[in-house]
Amino acid sequence: MSHSEDARAALIQAQHLAATTRQNGQRWMRIYLIGWAVASAGLVLVIGLLGKTGMIIGLSAWGLAVAAGALWSRRQGAIAAGTSRRIGTAAAGWAIVYGVVLAVGLGGELTDLWFWLVGAAATMIPLVVAAIRCGRCDASESSLESS
């Protein structure tokens, strides 16, 4: 093989590795965000429908879910550029909606199932939107940032 053929083969391999890493990073981010969305909906329902008992159960389970998510995400190695920003934006949106739902529901001592179902679904929106947007990440975000 000539030097130019070696260089071309190395470039093709590097491009394949970059594409595979980007796809894997996008996949784990979507899984992470969807898992968070589902756990959030469960947490809101448990807190809203079971009151103080639900708060204890829900926050205990939430602590375990957060720890598991943090450990799992650390094992991913590298993430696609822009991932931290997207997760941060999704987290901020989630925190606002979650806070409003709990403040309105618990402050008004609402026990209506419909309120808590809608509230649980609402907390999922910022996370699901971020997961969907991640699936449409630009090729321009193909460089890697260390995790």
C-alpha positions as CSV (number, residue, x, y, z in Angstrom):
1,M,0.0,0.0,0.0
2,S,1.2,3.5,-0.8
3,H,1.3,6.3,1.7
4,S,-1.7,8.0,0.0
5,E,-3.7,4.7,0.2
6,D,-2.8,4.3,3.9
7,A,-3.8,7.9,4.6
8,R,-7.1,7.4,2.7
9,A,-7.8,4.2,4.7
10,A,-7.0,6.0,7.9
11,L,-9.3,8.9,7.0
12,I,-12.2,6.5,6.1
13,Q,-11.7,4.7,9.4
14,A,-11.6,8.0,11.4
15,Q,-14.8,9.2,9.6
16,H,-16.5,5.8,10.4
17,L,-15.4,6.0,14.0
18,A,-16.6,9.6,14.4
19,A,-20.0,8.7,12.8
20,T,-20.4,5.7,15.0
21,T,-19.4,7.6,18.2
22,R,-21.9,10.4,17.3
23,Q,-24.7,7.9,16.7
24,N,-23.9,6.1,20.0
25,G,-23.8,9.4,21.8
26,Q,-27.1,10.5,20.4
27,R,-28.7,7.1,21.2
28,W,-27.6,7.1,24.8
29,M,-28.7,10.7,25.2
30,R,-32.2,9.8,23.9
31,I,-32.4,6.8,26.2
32,Y,-31.3,9.0,29.2
33,L,-33.8,11.7,28.5
34,I,-36.7,9.4,27.8
35,G,-35.9,7.4,31.0
36,W,-35.8,10.7,32.9
37,A,-39.1,11.7,31.4
38,V,-40.8,8.4,32.4
39,A,-39.4,8.5,35.9
40,S,-40.5,12.1,36.3
41,A,-44.1,11.3,35.3
42,G,-44.1,8.4,37.8
43,L,-42.7,10.7,40.5
44,V,-45.3,13.4,40.0
45,L,-48.1,10.8,40.0
46,V,-46.9,9.1,43.2
47,I,-46.4,12.5,45.0
48,G,-49.7,13.9,43.8
49,L,-51.9,10.9,44.4
50,L,-50.4,9.6,47.6
51,G,-49.5,12.8,49.4
52,K,-46.9,12.6,52.2
53,T,-46.5,8.9,51.8
54,G,-46.0,9.4,48.0
55,M,-43.5,12.1,48.7
56,I,-41.4,9.6,50.8
57,I,-41.8,6.8,48.3
58,G,-41.3,8.9,45.3
59,L,-38.2,10.8,46.4
60,S,-36.6,7.6,47.6
61,A,-37.2,6.0,44.2
62,W,-36.1,9.3,42.5
63,G,-32.8,9.2,44.5
64,L,-32.1,5.7,43.2
65,A,-33.0,6.6,39.7
66,V,-30.8,9.7,39.7
67,A,-27.8,7.6,41.1
68,A,-28.4,4.9,38.4
69,G,-28.7,7.5,35.6
70,A,-25.5,9.2,36.7
71,L,-23.5,6.0,36.9
72,W,-24.8,4.8,33.6
73,S,-24.1,8.1,31.8
74,R,-20.5,8.1,33.2
75,R,-19.9,4.8,31.5
76,Q,-20.6,6.2,28.1
77,G,-17.1,7.5,27.6
78,A,-17.5,10.4,25.1
79,I,-20.5,12.4,24.1
80,A,-21.4,14.3,20.9
81,A,-20.7,18.0,21.0
82,G,-23.6,20.0,22.3
83,T,-24.9,17.2,24.5
84,S,-24.2,18.9,27.8
85,R,-26.0,22.1,26.6
86,R,-29.0,20.1,25.4
87,I,-29.3,18.2,28.7
88,G,-28.9,21.4,30.6
89,T,-31.7,23.1,28.6
90,A,-33.9,20.0,29.1
91,A,-33.1,20.0,32.8
92,A,-34.0,23.6,33.2
93,G,-37.3,23.2,31.3
94,W,-38.1,20.1,33.4
95,A,-37.3,21.9,36.7
96,I,-39.6,24.8,35.9
97,V,-42.6,22.6,34.8
98,Y,-42.0,20.2,37.7
99,G,-41.9,23.0,40.2
100,V,-45.1,24.6,38.8
101,V,-47.0,21.4,38.8
102,L,-46.0,20.5,42.4
103,A,-46.6,24.1,43.6
104,V,-50.0,24.3,42.1
105,G,-51.1,20.7,43.0
106,L,-49.7,20.5,46.5
107,G,-50.3,24.2,47.3
108,G,-54.0,23.8,46.4
109,E,-54.0,20.3,47.9
110,L,-55.5,19.0,44.6
111,T,-56.4,15.3,44.6
112,D,-58.0,15.2,41.1
113,L,-56.5,12.4,39.0
114,W,-56.8,14.4,35.8
115,F,-54.7,17.2,37.2
116,W,-51.9,14.9,38.2
117,L,-52.0,13.0,34.9
118,V,-51.8,16.2,32.9
119,G,-49.0,17.5,35.3
120,A,-47.1,14.2,34.9
121,A,-47.3,14.5,31.1
122,A,-46.3,18.1,31.2
123,T,-43.1,17.3,33.1
124,M,-42.1,15.0,30.3
125,I,-42.4,17.6,27.5
126,P,-39.0,19.4,27.9
127,L,-37.2,16.0,28.1
128,V,-39.0,14.4,25.2
129,V,-38.5,17.5,23.0
130,A,-34.8,17.4,23.8
131,A,-34.7,13.6,23.0
132,I,-36.4,14.2,19.6
133,R,-34.1,17.1,18.8
134,C,-31.1,15.0,19.6
135,G,-32.2,12.6,16.9
136,R,-31.9,15.5,14.5
137,C,-28.5,16.6,15.6
138,D,-26.5,18.2,12.8
139,A,-23.4,16.7,11.3
140,S,-21.8,20.0,12.3
141,E,-21.9,18.7,15.9
142,S,-19.7,15.7,15.0
143,S,-16.7,16.6,17.1
144,L,-16.3,15.1,20.5
145,E,-16.2,16.6,23.9
146,S,-14.8,14.7,26.8
147,S,-17.3,13.6,29.4
